[in-house]
Amino acid sequence: MSRPSRAKQAPVSAAVPKLSDFLCFAIYSANLAFGKAYKPILDELGLTYTQYIAVIALWEEDNQTVSGLGEKLFLESNTLTPILKKLEAMGYLNRERDAVDERQVRVGLTEAGRRLREKALDINLADACGLGDEEFVKVQNAVATLRDNLIKATRART
């Protein structure tokens, strides 16, 4: 009985970056880790992460336009609309045409959507991040700056 032959792998050149060298992968994998950390908490609330951030944005500013909410969440209308429809079906918000400009749809929390806030107040993963208060703020600001710079660079190319 002979052993199966193995294809020889070319040695990795020092000039070829490893996956761990890519900032985009560090951000991507951190996002996945956040998703896993939030999942049991959000499952208890019956929400997905994107539903949760939509509700947070409405706690911050209720009765906003769908387009304004989409800008705040960095979500396109075709992604946001199904999220809002689901939250509406769950009884957490209402969607209505703007009385002044019927082209706009306004989104507002229901009483159940406002009460959800009390249940969700315990969600805080700052400790799970393992960062001190100052370091947490620095990382958060650095990531936001990185995001904003990437958005500017993308817009400049179009």
Biotite code that builds the C-alpha atoms (Angstrom):
import biotite.structure as struc

atoms = struc.array([
    struc.Atom([0.000, 0.000, 0.000], chain_id="A", res_id=1, res_name="MET", atom_name="CA", element="C"),
    struc.Atom([1.490, 3.315, -0.999], chain_id="A", res_id=2, res_name="SER", atom_name="CA", element="C"),
    struc.Atom([0.998, 6.669, 0.591], chain_id="A", res_id=3, res_name="ARG", atom_name="CA", element="C"),
    struc.Atom([-0.954, 9.302, -1.325], chain_id="A", res_id=4, res_name="PRO", atom_name="CA", element="C"),
    struc.Atom([1.366, 11.886, -2.785], chain_id="A", res_id=5, res_name="SER", atom_name="CA", element="C"),
    struc.Atom([1.223, 15.372, -1.383], chain_id="A", res_id=6, res_name="ARG", atom_name="CA", element="C"),
    struc.Atom([1.622, 18.392, -3.600], chain_id="A", res_id=7, res_name="ALA", atom_name="CA", element="C"),
    struc.Atom([4.621, 20.392, -2.586], chain_id="A", res_id=8, res_name="LYS", atom_name="CA", element="C"),
    struc.Atom([3.745, 23.804, -1.235], chain_id="A", res_id=9, res_name="GLN", atom_name="CA", element="C"),
    struc.Atom([5.833, 26.721, -2.282], chain_id="A", res_id=10, res_name="ALA", atom_name="CA", element="C"),
    struc.Atom([7.510, 28.422, 0.652], chain_id="A", res_id=11, res_name="PRO", atom_name="CA", element="C"),
    struc.Atom([5.837, 31.647, 1.685], chain_id="A", res_id=12, res_name="VAL", atom_name="CA", element="C"),
    struc.Atom([7.979, 34.581, 0.733], chain_id="A", res_id=13, res_name="SER", atom_name="CA", element="C"),
    struc.Atom([8.612, 37.237, 3.350], chain_id="A", res_id=14, res_name="ALA", atom_name="CA", element="C"),
    struc.Atom([7.390, 39.776, 0.772], chain_id="A", res_id=15, res_name="ALA", atom_name="CA", element="C"),
    struc.Atom([3.966, 38.144, 0.570], chain_id="A", res_id=16, res_name="VAL", atom_name="CA", element="C"),
    struc.Atom([1.788, 39.492, 3.394], chain_id="A", res_id=17, res_name="PRO", atom_name="CA", element="C"),
    struc.Atom([0.084, 37.017, 5.670], chain_id="A", res_id=18, res_name="LYS", atom_name="CA", element="C"),
    struc.Atom([-3.627, 37.223, 6.396], chain_id="A", res_id=19, res_name="LEU", atom_name="CA", element="C"),
    struc.Atom([-2.858, 38.507, 9.885], chain_id="A", res_id=20, res_name="SER", atom_name="CA", element="C"),
    struc.Atom([-0.997, 41.458, 8.312], chain_id="A", res_id=21, res_name="ASP", atom_name="CA", element="C"),
    struc.Atom([-4.171, 42.851, 6.725], chain_id="A", res_id=22, res_name="PHE", atom_name="CA", element="C"),
    struc.Atom([-5.952, 45.567, 8.723], chain_id="A", res_id=23, res_name="LEU", atom_name="CA", element="C"),
    struc.Atom([-9.157, 44.786, 6.837], chain_id="A", res_id=24, res_name="CYS", atom_name="CA", element="C"),
    struc.Atom([-9.027, 41.205, 8.136], chain_id="A", res_id=25, res_name="PHE", atom_name="CA", element="C"),
    struc.Atom([-8.456, 42.393, 11.709], chain_id="A", res_id=26, res_name="ALA", atom_name="CA", element="C"),
    struc.Atom([-11.546, 44.628, 11.429], chain_id="A", res_id=27, res_name="ILE", atom_name="CA", element="C"),
    struc.Atom([-13.582, 41.893, 9.716], chain_id="A", res_id=28, res_name="TYR", atom_name="CA", element="C"),
    struc.Atom([-12.693, 39.244, 12.291], chain_id="A", res_id=29, res_name="SER", atom_name="CA", element="C"),
    struc.Atom([-13.301, 41.694, 15.166], chain_id="A", res_id=30, res_name="ALA", atom_name="CA", element="C"),
    struc.Atom([-16.757, 42.337, 13.684], chain_id="A", res_id=31, res_name="ASN", atom_name="CA", element="C"),
    struc.Atom([-17.422, 38.586, 13.660], chain_id="A", res_id=32, res_name="LEU", atom_name="CA", element="C"),
    struc.Atom([-16.265, 38.359, 17.285], chain_id="A", res_id=33, res_name="ALA", atom_name="CA", element="C"),
    struc.Atom([-18.625, 41.192, 18.236], chain_id="A", res_id=34, res_name="PHE", atom_name="CA", element="C"),
    struc.Atom([-21.450, 39.346, 16.499], chain_id="A", res_id=35, res_name="GLY", atom_name="CA", element="C"),
    struc.Atom([-20.757, 36.208, 18.529], chain_id="A", res_id=36, res_name="LYS", atom_name="CA", element="C"),
    struc.Atom([-20.556, 38.207, 21.759], chain_id="A", res_id=37, res_name="ALA", atom_name="CA", element="C"),
    struc.Atom([-23.848, 40.015, 21.056], chain_id="A", res_id=38, res_name="TYR", atom_name="CA", element="C"),
    struc.Atom([-25.742, 36.956, 19.796], chain_id="A", res_id=39, res_name="LYS", atom_name="CA", element="C"),
    struc.Atom([-26.924, 35.436, 23.098], chain_id="A", res_id=40, res_name="PRO", atom_name="CA", element="C"),
    struc.Atom([-28.004, 38.845, 24.372], chain_id="A", res_id=41, res_name="ILE", atom_name="CA", element="C"),
    struc.Atom([-29.842, 39.748, 21.175], chain_id="A", res_id=42, res_name="LEU", atom_name="CA", element="C"),
    struc.Atom([-31.410, 36.282, 20.945], chain_id="A", res_id=43, res_name="ASP", atom_name="CA", element="C"),
    struc.Atom([-32.953, 36.988, 24.338], chain_id="A", res_id=44, res_name="GLU", atom_name="CA", element="C"),
    struc.Atom([-34.412, 40.221, 22.939], chain_id="A", res_id=45, res_name="LEU", atom_name="CA", element="C"),
    struc.Atom([-35.474, 38.480, 19.722], chain_id="A", res_id=46, res_name="GLY", atom_name="CA", element="C"),
    struc.Atom([-33.452, 40.891, 17.561], chain_id="A", res_id=47, res_name="LEU", atom_name="CA", element="C"),
    struc.Atom([-30.674, 40.668, 15.019], chain_id="A", res_id=48, res_name="THR", atom_name="CA", element="C"),
    struc.Atom([-27.726, 43.029, 15.346], chain_id="A", res_id=49, res_name="TYR", atom_name="CA", element="C"),
    struc.Atom([-28.933, 45.269, 12.500], chain_id="A", res_id=50, res_name="THR", atom_name="CA", element="C"),
    struc.Atom([-32.423, 45.416, 14.037], chain_id="A", res_id=51, res_name="GLN", atom_name="CA", element="C"),
    struc.Atom([-30.806, 46.335, 17.348], chain_id="A", res_id=52, res_name="TYR", atom_name="CA", element="C"),
    struc.Atom([-28.738, 49.202, 15.921], chain_id="A", res_id=53, res_name="ILE", atom_name="CA", element="C"),
    struc.Atom([-31.801, 50.515, 14.051], chain_id="A", res_id=54, res_name="ALA", atom_name="CA", element="C"),
    struc.Atom([-33.725, 50.633, 17.335], chain_id="A", res_id=55, res_name="VAL", atom_name="CA", element="C"),
    struc.Atom([-30.779, 52.318, 19.091], chain_id="A", res_id=56, res_name="ILE", atom_name="CA", element="C"),
    struc.Atom([-30.705, 55.005, 16.386], chain_id="A", res_id=57, res_name="ALA", atom_name="CA", element="C"),
    struc.Atom([-34.440, 55.567, 16.945], chain_id="A", res_id=58, res_name="LEU", atom_name="CA", element="C"),
    struc.Atom([-33.960, 55.801, 20.723], chain_id="A", res_id=59, res_name="TRP", atom_name="CA", element="C"),
    struc.Atom([-31.401, 58.481, 19.956], chain_id="A", res_id=60, res_name="GLU", atom_name="CA", element="C"),
    struc.Atom([-33.687, 60.338, 17.529], chain_id="A", res_id=61, res_name="GLU", atom_name="CA", element="C"),
    struc.Atom([-37.247, 59.138, 17.109], chain_id="A", res_id=62, res_name="ASP", atom_name="CA", element="C"),
    struc.Atom([-39.427, 59.870, 14.087], chain_id="A", res_id=63, res_name="ASN", atom_name="CA", element="C"),
    struc.Atom([-36.713, 60.167, 11.456], chain_id="A", res_id=64, res_name="GLN", atom_name="CA", element="C"),
    struc.Atom([-36.847, 59.529, 7.740], chain_id="A", res_id=65, res_name="THR", atom_name="CA", element="C"),
    struc.Atom([-35.870, 56.146, 6.378], chain_id="A", res_id=66, res_name="VAL", atom_name="CA", element="C"),
    struc.Atom([-33.204, 57.817, 4.230], chain_id="A", res_id=67, res_name="SER", atom_name="CA", element="C"),
    struc.Atom([-31.774, 59.667, 7.254], chain_id="A", res_id=68, res_name="GLY", atom_name="CA", element="C"),
    struc.Atom([-31.757, 56.472, 9.305], chain_id="A", res_id=69, res_name="LEU", atom_name="CA", element="C"),
    struc.Atom([-30.044, 54.621, 6.451], chain_id="A", res_id=70, res_name="GLY", atom_name="CA", element="C"),
    struc.Atom([-27.294, 57.259, 6.307], chain_id="A", res_id=71, res_name="GLU", atom_name="CA", element="C"),
    struc.Atom([-26.770, 57.040, 10.052], chain_id="A", res_id=72, res_name="LYS", atom_name="CA", element="C"),
    struc.Atom([-26.526, 53.228, 9.923], chain_id="A", res_id=73, res_name="LEU", atom_name="CA", element="C"),
    struc.Atom([-24.534, 53.089, 6.652], chain_id="A", res_id=74, res_name="PHE", atom_name="CA", element="C"),
    struc.Atom([-27.276, 50.910, 5.143], chain_id="A", res_id=75, res_name="LEU", atom_name="CA", element="C"),
    struc.Atom([-28.816, 51.159, 1.688], chain_id="A", res_id=76, res_name="GLU", atom_name="CA", element="C"),
    struc.Atom([-32.597, 51.394, 1.441], chain_id="A", res_id=77, res_name="SER", atom_name="CA", element="C"),
    struc.Atom([-32.884, 47.881, -0.032], chain_id="A", res_id=78, res_name="ASN", atom_name="CA", element="C"),
    struc.Atom([-31.148, 46.510, 3.091], chain_id="A", res_id=79, res_name="THR", atom_name="CA", element="C"),
    struc.Atom([-32.842, 48.756, 5.635], chain_id="A", res_id=80, res_name="LEU", atom_name="CA", element="C"),
    struc.Atom([-36.452, 48.414, 4.437], chain_id="A", res_id=81, res_name="THR", atom_name="CA", element="C"),
    struc.Atom([-36.775, 44.672, 5.231], chain_id="A", res_id=82, res_name="PRO", atom_name="CA", element="C"),
    struc.Atom([-35.271, 45.323, 8.689], chain_id="A", res_id=83, res_name="ILE", atom_name="CA", element="C"),
    struc.Atom([-37.809, 48.062, 9.356], chain_id="A", res_id=84, res_name="LEU", atom_name="CA", element="C"),
    struc.Atom([-40.691, 45.939, 8.052], chain_id="A", res_id=85, res_name="LYS", atom_name="CA", element="C"),
    struc.Atom([-39.697, 43.146, 10.437], chain_id="A", res_id=86, res_name="LYS", atom_name="CA", element="C"),
    struc.Atom([-39.425, 45.554, 13.389], chain_id="A", res_id=87, res_name="LEU", atom_name="CA", element="C"),
    struc.Atom([-42.833, 46.945, 12.456], chain_id="A", res_id=88, res_name="GLU", atom_name="CA", element="C"),
    struc.Atom([-44.300, 43.428, 12.354], chain_id="A", res_id=89, res_name="ALA", atom_name="CA", element="C"),
    struc.Atom([-42.780, 42.822, 15.792], chain_id="A", res_id=90, res_name="MET", atom_name="CA", element="C"),
    struc.Atom([-44.620, 45.906, 17.058], chain_id="A", res_id=91, res_name="GLY", atom_name="CA", element="C"),
    struc.Atom([-41.524, 48.025, 17.790], chain_id="A", res_id=92, res_name="TYR", atom_name="CA", element="C"),
    struc.Atom([-42.004, 50.805, 15.233], chain_id="A", res_id=93, res_name="LEU", atom_name="CA", element="C"),
    struc.Atom([-44.363, 52.431, 12.771], chain_id="A", res_id=94, res_name="ASN", atom_name="CA", element="C"),
    struc.Atom([-43.602, 53.587, 9.241], chain_id="A", res_id=95, res_name="ARG", atom_name="CA", element="C"),
    struc.Atom([-45.683, 56.421, 7.791], chain_id="A", res_id=96, res_name="GLU", atom_name="CA", element="C"),
    struc.Atom([-45.478, 58.740, 4.807], chain_id="A", res_id=97, res_name="ARG", atom_name="CA", element="C"),
    struc.Atom([-44.315, 62.216, 5.759], chain_id="A", res_id=98, res_name="ASP", atom_name="CA", element="C"),
    struc.Atom([-47.287, 64.611, 5.805], chain_id="A", res_id=99, res_name="ALA", atom_name="CA", element="C"),
    struc.Atom([-45.259, 67.415, 4.175], chain_id="A", res_id=100, res_name="VAL", atom_name="CA", element="C"),
    struc.Atom([-43.270, 65.332, 1.659], chain_id="A", res_id=101, res_name="ASP", atom_name="CA", element="C"),
    struc.Atom([-45.038, 62.089, 0.785], chain_id="A", res_id=102, res_name="GLU", atom_name="CA", element="C"),
    struc.Atom([-41.923, 60.815, -0.995], chain_id="A", res_id=103, res_name="ARG", atom_name="CA", element="C"),
    struc.Atom([-40.352, 60.421, 2.445], chain_id="A", res_id=104, res_name="GLN", atom_name="CA", element="C"),
    struc.Atom([-41.218, 57.660, 4.904], chain_id="A", res_id=105, res_name="VAL", atom_name="CA", element="C"),
    struc.Atom([-40.845, 58.428, 8.601], chain_id="A", res_id=106, res_name="ARG", atom_name="CA", element="C"),
    struc.Atom([-40.006, 55.807, 11.186], chain_id="A", res_id=107, res_name="VAL", atom_name="CA", element="C"),
    struc.Atom([-41.049, 56.114, 14.814], chain_id="A", res_id=108, res_name="GLY", atom_name="CA", element="C"),
    struc.Atom([-40.926, 53.852, 17.829], chain_id="A", res_id=109, res_name="LEU", atom_name="CA", element="C"),
    struc.Atom([-44.063, 52.426, 19.375], chain_id="A", res_id=110, res_name="THR", atom_name="CA", element="C"),
    struc.Atom([-44.474, 52.148, 23.122], chain_id="A", res_id=111, res_name="GLU", atom_name="CA", element="C"),
    struc.Atom([-43.158, 48.567, 22.869], chain_id="A", res_id=112, res_name="ALA", atom_name="CA", element="C"),
    struc.Atom([-40.094, 49.879, 21.001], chain_id="A", res_id=113, res_name="GLY", atom_name="CA", element="C"),
    struc.Atom([-39.432, 52.402, 23.753], chain_id="A", res_id=114, res_name="ARG", atom_name="CA", element="C"),
    struc.Atom([-39.887, 49.734, 26.468], chain_id="A", res_id=115, res_name="ARG", atom_name="CA", element="C"),
    struc.Atom([-37.377, 47.521, 24.679], chain_id="A", res_id=116, res_name="LEU", atom_name="CA", element="C"),
    struc.Atom([-34.750, 50.023, 25.764], chain_id="A", res_id=117, res_name="ARG", atom_name="CA", element="C"),
    struc.Atom([-35.109, 49.015, 29.413], chain_id="A", res_id=118, res_name="GLU", atom_name="CA", element="C"),
    struc.Atom([-34.494, 45.376, 28.521], chain_id="A", res_id=119, res_name="LYS", atom_name="CA", element="C"),
    struc.Atom([-31.504, 46.281, 26.363], chain_id="A", res_id=120, res_name="ALA", atom_name="CA", element="C"),
    struc.Atom([-29.807, 48.628, 28.822], chain_id="A", res_id=121, res_name="LEU", atom_name="CA", element="C"),
    struc.Atom([-27.810, 45.731, 30.212], chain_id="A", res_id=122, res_name="ASP", atom_name="CA", element="C"),
    struc.Atom([-26.085, 45.184, 26.872], chain_id="A", res_id=123, res_name="ILE", atom_name="CA", element="C"),
    struc.Atom([-22.569, 46.436, 27.387], chain_id="A", res_id=124, res_name="ASN", atom_name="CA", element="C"),
    struc.Atom([-19.616, 44.626, 25.936], chain_id="A", res_id=125, res_name="LEU", atom_name="CA", element="C"),
    struc.Atom([-17.023, 47.193, 27.014], chain_id="A", res_id=126, res_name="ALA", atom_name="CA", element="C"),
    struc.Atom([-15.681, 44.802, 29.663], chain_id="A", res_id=127, res_name="ASP", atom_name="CA", element="C"),
    struc.Atom([-15.558, 41.945, 27.154], chain_id="A", res_id=128, res_name="ALA", atom_name="CA", element="C"),
    struc.Atom([-13.309, 44.104, 24.960], chain_id="A", res_id=129, res_name="CYS", atom_name="CA", element="C"),
    struc.Atom([-10.666, 44.044, 27.667], chain_id="A", res_id=130, res_name="GLY", atom_name="CA", element="C"),
    struc.Atom([-9.900, 47.725, 27.213], chain_id="A", res_id=131, res_name="LEU", atom_name="CA", element="C"),
    struc.Atom([-9.691, 50.416, 29.848], chain_id="A", res_id=132, res_name="GLY", atom_name="CA", element="C"),
    struc.Atom([-12.043, 53.395, 29.522], chain_id="A", res_id=133, res_name="ASP", atom_name="CA", element="C"),
    struc.Atom([-9.472, 55.633, 27.817], chain_id="A", res_id=134, res_name="GLU", atom_name="CA", element="C"),
    struc.Atom([-8.226, 52.901, 25.500], chain_id="A", res_id=135, res_name="GLU", atom_name="CA", element="C"),
    struc.Atom([-11.813, 51.966, 24.587], chain_id="A", res_id=136, res_name="PHE", atom_name="CA", element="C"),
    struc.Atom([-12.539, 55.561, 23.516], chain_id="A", res_id=137, res_name="VAL", atom_name="CA", element="C"),
    struc.Atom([-9.267, 55.759, 21.557], chain_id="A", res_id=138, res_name="LYS", atom_name="CA", element="C"),
    struc.Atom([-9.971, 52.527, 19.666], chain_id="A", res_id=139, res_name="VAL", atom_name="CA", element="C"),
    struc.Atom([-13.576, 53.561, 18.992], chain_id="A", res_id=140, res_name="GLN", atom_name="CA", element="C"),
    struc.Atom([-12.432, 56.950, 17.654], chain_id="A", res_id=141, res_name="ASN", atom_name="CA", element="C"),
    struc.Atom([-9.657, 55.381, 15.566], chain_id="A", res_id=142, res_name="ALA", atom_name="CA", element="C"),
    struc.Atom([-12.070, 52.909, 13.957], chain_id="A", res_id=143, res_name="VAL", atom_name="CA", element="C"),
    struc.Atom([-14.597, 55.694, 13.249], chain_id="A", res_id=144, res_name="ALA", atom_name="CA", element="C"),
    struc.Atom([-11.827, 57.815, 11.695], chain_id="A", res_id=145, res_name="THR", atom_name="CA", element="C"),
    struc.Atom([-10.700, 54.846, 9.597], chain_id="A", res_id=146, res_name="LEU", atom_name="CA", element="C"),
    struc.Atom([-14.294, 54.290, 8.413], chain_id="A", res_id=147, res_name="ARG", atom_name="CA", element="C"),
    struc.Atom([-14.758, 57.961, 7.541], chain_id="A", res_id=148, res_name="ASP", atom_name="CA", element="C"),
    struc.Atom([-11.445, 58.086, 5.654], chain_id="A", res_id=149, res_name="ASN", atom_name="CA", element="C"),
    struc.Atom([-12.374, 54.995, 3.651], chain_id="A", res_id=150, res_name="LEU", atom_name="CA", element="C"),
    struc.Atom([-15.752, 56.500, 2.777], chain_id="A", res_id=151, res_name="ILE", atom_name="CA", element="C"),
    struc.Atom([-14.062, 59.726, 1.608], chain_id="A", res_id=152, res_name="LYS", atom_name="CA", element="C"),
    struc.Atom([-11.540, 57.784, -0.470], chain_id="A", res_id=153, res_name="ALA", atom_name="CA", element="C"),
    struc.Atom([-14.295, 55.707, -2.055], chain_id="A", res_id=154, res_name="THR", atom_name="CA", element="C"),
    struc.Atom([-16.336, 58.804, -2.920], chain_id="A", res_id=155, res_name="ARG", atom_name="CA", element="C"),
    struc.Atom([-13.273, 60.496, -4.391], chain_id="A", res_id=156, res_name="ALA", atom_name="CA", element="C"),
    struc.Atom([-12.857, 57.595, -6.850], chain_id="A", res_id=157, res_name="ARG", atom_name="CA", element="C"),
    struc.Atom([-16.428, 57.763, -8.146], chain_id="A", res_id=158, res_name="THR", atom_name="CA", element="C"),
])
